[in-house]
Amino acid sequence: MPPFEVPEGDPFGPHNLPYGVFSTSESTERRVGVRLGDHVLDAGAAALALGSPYATLLARPTLNPLLAAGRTTWSDVRRALTAWVTVPAHREVLEPLFHPLPAVTLHLPFEVADYVDFYASENHARNAGRIFRPDAADPLTPNWKHLPIGYHGRAGTVVVSGTDVVRPSGQRKTSPDPAEAPVFGPSVRLDIEAEVGFVVGAPSEQGRPVPLGDYREHVFGLTLLNDWSARDIQAWEYVPLGPFLGKSFATSVSAWITPLDALEDARVAPPARTHPLLPYLDDSAEEPAGYDLRMSIAINGNVVSEPPFSTMYWTAAQQLAHLTVNGASLRTGDLYGSGTVSGAEPAQRGSLLELTWNGRDPLELPDGKRTYLEDGDVVTMSAWAPGPGGVRVGLGDVSGRIVAG
């Protein structure tokens, strides 16, 4: 099918236009691309061909220059791209600049500066609390309803969808006996975490917190994210400082970044807050900052969960405000994850830790039972959001295969 003839209702139609970076079999040169249906438009070449003032910005091997340009430019470029792919007069010039999606290689679309991961789903936090602290009066920690809990991850091991994930090795305990010495070896409790990642474009000045209302001035768009987790390594190492080797071996992101402007119809209010919030987190007078994203998790092609992002207690705007409230600065290419997305129902849980209740209740799959991931397993996460006129906005899948270390 010709690139402009996108079927009606296609989730990657002209209402979406996510950004990525690709190369072709004819050239290893990386180029900024925009997805339309099952094709990729060479955005830089299109800008040059049409005499656009954004040609220099788009004819780059990474999205970072566009990210750094700021919200006014993001909106202008998006309007231009929408016109390029919808105005018939441009078709003759642009059609040769499209590439079939199966014929290109997709790359990590931006250079990751810093990576932060949050813990923003109340359902997930309550499940984890019940698993690890079954005798606690409240499964939530005392601070959970007062601030978005997070930690700094490792930016250098963020990889693009389709990259194999090598099973990590590390120290772990083989029994709950505190006197038993740890052993070293491959993780036997390798897990997934279904998340949404937010990509920072415009930086901020160190010492100046970013208020809630400036969220859209700094965040360019979002992507699906799988924060792979070695639960056994993490359980032994994380007291008292938190996640380290159990998390830092790989974080997978989609090859496509969906701009915030494509998700206007998906904005929703977050769940009702049960505790008063300090002023810098109080969003009661702000525009709705939640997103109605419908996520799906599949293992070897079998859907095991469908978490709803709309249930997330802490929003991306609150996370950004908290991330910078101490004066920490933002850099172009910063990535922060929402934390595991879990709904209220068992079939909406965003990790195997919850889906199998820490291995107690194995999943029944066509190729056998699973408590945690086995070598050769392929995990794929997908999502869509409501768009204009009832059409869906597709988010790019994020997928990874587990290989032996």
C-alpha positions in Angstrom: 0.0 0.0 0.0 1.4 3.5 -0.9 2.6 5.4 2.2 -0.1 8.1 2.0 -2.9 5.6 1.8 -3.2 4.9 5.5 -6.3 2.9 6.4 -9.0 4.8 8.2 -8.6 4.4 12.0 -4.9 3.3 11.7 -3.4 4.0 15.2 -0.3 5.5 13.4 -2.2 7.8 11.1 -1.5 11.5 10.7 -3.1 12.3 14.1 -0.1 10.5 15.7 3.2 10.9 13.9 5.7 9.6 16.5 9.4 10.3 16.1 12.2 7.7 15.8 15.7 7.3 14.4 16.4 4.8 11.6 18.9 3.6 9.0 18.5 1.6 5.8 20.3 -1.4 4.1 21.7 1.1 1.6 23.3 3.4 4.3 24.2 3.1 8.0 23.7 6.8 8.4 21.1 7.4 11.1 18.2 9.7 10.3 15.3 11.2 12.1 12.1 9.5 11.0 8.4 10.0 11.5 6.0 7.0 11.4 2.9 7.1 9.2 1.1 3.8 9.1 3.6 1.1 8.2 6.1 3.5 6.6 8.8 5.8 7.9 9.3 9.3 6.5 12.8 10.6 6.3 12.0 13.8 8.1 15.3 15.6 7.4 15.2 14.8 3.7 11.5 15.9 3.6 12.4 19.2 5.2 15.2 19.8 2.7 13.0 18.9 -0.3 10.3 21.3 0.8 12.6 24.1 1.8 11.6 24.0 5.5 13.4 26.1 8.0 13.6 23.0 10.2 15.8 21.1 7.8 18.9 21.5 9.9 17.1 20.4 13.0 15.7 17.3 11.5 18.6 16.2 9.4 20.4 14.8 12.4 21.3 11.3 13.6 19.4 11.7 16.9 16.4 13.5 18.3 18.3 15.5 20.8 18.6 18.7 18.8 14.9 18.7 18.3 14.3 17.9 22.0 16.5 20.9 23.0 14.6 23.3 20.8 11.7 23.7 23.1 7.9 23.6 23.0 7.3 26.3 20.4 9.5 24.6 17.9 8.0 21.1 18.8 4.6 22.5 18.0 5.7 24.2 14.8 7.5 21.1 13.5 4.5 18.9 14.3 2.2 21.3 12.4 4.6 21.2 9.4 4.8 17.4 9.4 1.0 17.1 9.6 0.7 19.3 6.5 3.4 17.4 4.7 1.7 14.1 5.0 -1.9 15.3 4.5 -1.7 17.9 1.8 -1.9 16.2 -1.6 0.4 18.7 -3.3 3.4 17.3 -1.4 2.9 13.7 -2.4 5.0 13.6 -5.5 8.0 15.1 -3.7 7.7 13.1 -0.5 6.7 9.6 -1.7 10.3 8.6 -2.6 11.3 9.6 0.9 9.2 7.0 2.7 10.6 3.6 3.6 8.6 0.5 4.5 8.8 -0.2 8.2 10.1 -3.8 7.8 12.9 -2.5 5.6 14.6 -0.2 8.1 16.6 -0.6 11.2 15.4 1.3 14.2 17.8 2.8 16.8 17.6 4.3 20.2 16.0 7.6 19.2 17.7 9.9 21.6 20.9 10.1 23.7 19.9 9.4 27.3 21.3 11.9 29.7 20.0 10.8 33.2 17.6 8.1 34.0 15.2 8.1 37.0 12.6 5.5 37.9 9.5 6.1 40.1 7.0 4.0 42.0 3.8 5.8 41.2 1.1 3.0 41.1 -0.8 2.6 44.3 -2.0 -0.8 43.2 1.6 -2.0 42.5 2.9 -0.5 45.8 0.2 -2.2 47.8 0.8 -5.5 46.1 4.5 -5.3 46.7 3.9 -4.3 50.3 1.6 -7.3 50.9 4.1 -9.7 49.3 7.2 -8.4 51.2 5.5 -7.2 54.4 2.5 -9.4 54.9 2.2 -8.7 58.6 2.3 -4.9 58.2 -0.8 -2.9 59.2 -0.5 -0.9 56.0 1.2 -2.2 52.9 2.2 1.3 51.9 5.3 2.9 53.4 4.5 6.1 55.5 5.8 8.4 52.9 4.1 6.9 49.8 1.0 9.2 49.8 3.1 12.3 50.4 5.7 12.2 47.6 6.5 10.2 44.4 9.2 7.7 45.5 12.0 7.2 43.0 15.6 6.3 42.5 18.4 7.1 40.0 19.0 4.4 37.5 21.8 3.8 34.9 21.4 5.8 31.7 24.1 3.8 29.9 22.1 0.6 29.8 18.9 2.0 28.3 18.5 0.0 25.0 16.1 0.2 22.1 13.3 -2.3 21.6 14.4 -5.5 20.0 17.8 -5.6 21.8 18.5 -8.9 23.6 18.6 -8.8 27.3 21.4 -10.9 28.9 20.4 -12.6 32.1 22.3 -10.8 34.8 24.5 -12.5 37.4 25.0 -11.4 41.0 24.8 -12.2 44.6 21.6 -13.8 45.9 20.3 -15.8 48.9 18.9 -19.3 48.4 17.0 -19.3 51.7 15.5 -16.8 54.2 18.1 -18.0 56.8 20.0 -14.8 57.8 23.0 -16.9 58.7 23.3 -18.5 55.3 26.0 -17.0 53.1 25.0 -15.6 49.6 25.8 -17.4 46.4 26.9 -16.0 43.1 25.3 -16.8 39.8 22.6 -16.0 37.2 19.4 -14.5 38.4 16.6 -17.1 38.8 13.9 -14.5 39.4 14.2 -12.3 36.3 11.1 -10.0 36.0 9.5 -7.3 33.9 8.1 -3.9 34.9 5.6 -2.4 32.5 6.1 1.3 32.6 5.8 4.5 30.6 8.9 6.6 30.1 8.8 10.4 29.8 11.5 12.1 27.6 12.8 15.5 28.7 13.5 18.1 26.0 14.2 21.6 27.2 16.7 21.7 30.1 16.3 23.6 33.3 18.7 25.7 35.4 20.3 24.1 38.5 18.8 25.5 41.7 15.5 26.4 40.1 12.7 23.8 40.6 10.3 23.1 37.8 6.7 23.8 38.9 3.8 21.6 38.0 2.5 24.1 35.4 5.8 23.9 33.4 5.7 20.2 32.8 4.7 20.6 29.2 7.5 23.1 28.6 10.1 20.5 29.4 8.7 17.1 28.5 8.7 16.3 24.8 6.8 13.0 24.7 6.5 9.5 26.1 7.5 6.0 25.2 6.8 2.5 26.5 9.5 1.3 28.9 10.3 -2.1 30.4 12.6 -1.8 33.5 13.8 -5.4 33.7 14.4 -6.5 37.3 16.4 -9.3 38.9 14.3 -9.7 42.0 16.7 -12.1 43.8 19.7 -9.8 43.3 17.6 -6.8 44.3 16.2 -8.5 47.4 19.7 -9.1 48.8 21.4 -5.8 47.8 18.7 -3.1 48.3 18.8 -2.7 52.1 19.6 0.0 53.0 20.3 2.0 49.9 17.9 0.7 47.3 18.0 -0.8 43.7 21.5 -1.2 42.2 22.7 -4.3 40.2 19.2 -5.8 40.2 18.0 -3.0 38.0 21.0 -1.5 36.1 21.7 -4.3 33.6 19.0 -3.2 31.1 16.1 -0.9 30.6 14.3 -1.2 27.2 12.4 1.6 25.5 10.3 1.7 22.4 11.9 3.0 19.2 9.2 5.6 18.9 8.6 8.7 21.0 5.0 9.9 20.9 4.8 13.7 21.3 2.6 15.0 24.1 0.6 17.0 21.5 -0.6 13.7 20.0 -2.2 12.7 23.4 -4.4 15.7 24.1 -7.6 13.5 23.9 -6.1 11.0 26.3 -5.6 13.4 29.2 -7.5 12.4 32.3 -7.6 13.4 36.0 -5.6 11.1 38.3 -7.3 9.1 41.0 -8.7 11.1 44.0 -6.0 11.9 46.5 -6.5 10.7 50.0 -3.9 12.8 51.8 -3.3 16.6 51.6 -0.3 17.4 49.3 2.4 20.0 49.9 2.0 23.0 47.6 4.6 22.0 45.1 2.7 18.7 44.4 -0.8 20.0 44.8 -2.3 19.8 41.3 -5.9 20.4 42.3 -5.9 23.7 40.3 -3.9 22.3 37.4 -5.1 20.8 34.1 -5.5 17.0 34.2 -2.0 15.5 33.9 -2.9 11.8 33.9 -3.1 9.8 30.6 -5.6 7.1 29.6 -3.2 4.6 28.1 -4.3 1.0 27.6 -1.3 -1.3 28.0 -0.8 -4.9 27.2 2.0 -7.4 28.2 2.7 -10.5 26.2 5.1 -13.3 26.8 6.0 -15.3 23.7 3.0 -13.8 22.0 0.5 -14.7 24.8 -1.1 -11.7 26.6 -0.7 -12.1 30.3 -1.9 -8.7 31.6 -3.5 -5.4 30.5 -2.6 -2.6 32.9 -4.4 0.7 32.8 -2.2 3.8 33.1 -5.1 6.0 34.1 -5.0 4.5 37.6 -1.5 5.9 38.4 -1.7 7.9 41.6 1.3 10.2 40.9 1.3 12.0 37.5 4.3 12.7 35.3 4.0 16.4 36.1 4.2 15.7 39.9 7.2 13.4 39.3 9.0 16.1 37.4 8.2 18.7 40.1 9.5 16.4 42.8 12.6 15.4 40.7 13.6 19.1 40.6 12.3 20.5 43.9 15.7 20.2 45.5 17.3 22.2 42.8 18.4 19.3 40.6 18.6 20.4 36.9 17.0 18.8 33.9 19.1 17.9 30.8 18.0 17.3 27.3 17.5 13.6 26.9 16.7 12.9 30.5 14.4 9.9 30.9 12.1 9.2 33.8 10.0 6.1 34.2 6.5 6.0 35.8 7.2 2.9 37.8 5.4 -0.4 37.3 1.8 0.2 36.0 -0.7 -2.1 37.8 -4.5 -2.0 37.9 -6.8 -3.1 40.6 -7.6 -6.5 39.0 -5.3 -9.6 39.0 -5.2 -9.5 35.2 -4.0 -5.9 35.3 -0.7 -6.4 37.2 2.4 -5.0 35.6 5.1 -7.5 36.8 5.6 -11.2 37.3 6.2 -10.5 41.0 2.5 -9.5 41.2 1.1 -11.8 38.5 2.6 -14.9 40.2 2.5 -13.5 43.7 6.3 -13.9 44.0 6.2 -17.3 42.4 3.4 -18.8 44.5 0.9 -18.9 41.6 2.6 -19.7 38.3 1.2 -18.4 35.0 -0.1 -21.1 32.7 1.2 -20.4 29.2 0.9 -22.6 26.1 4.7 -23.4 26.3 4.6 -24.2 30.0 4.3 -22.6 33.4 6.1 -19.4 34.4 7.0 -17.9 37.7 9.8 -15.7 36.4 11.4 -15.4 32.9 13.2 -18.2 31.2 16.0 -18.0 28.6 14.4 -17.5 25.2 11.3 -15.8 26.5 10.3 -12.7 24.5 8.4 -10.0 26.3 6.4 -7.5 24.3 4.6 -4.5 25.6 2.1 -2.4 23.6 -0.3 0.4 24.2 -2.9 2.7 22.7 -4.7 5.8 23.8 -7.9 7.5 22.8 -7.4 10.0 20.0 -9.4 12.7 18.2 -12.8 11.5 16.9 -12.6 8.1 18.5 -9.5 7.0 16.6 -6.7 5.3 18.6 -3.2 6.7 19.1 -0.7 3.8 19.0 2.4 3.8 21.0 5.4 1.9 19.6 5.9 -1.6 21.1 8.8 -2.4 23.3 10.2 -5.9 23.1 13.1 -7.9 24.4 14.3 -11.5 24.4 16.1 -13.1 27.4 19.4 -14.7 26.5 21.7 -16.7 28.8 24.6 -14.8 30.3 
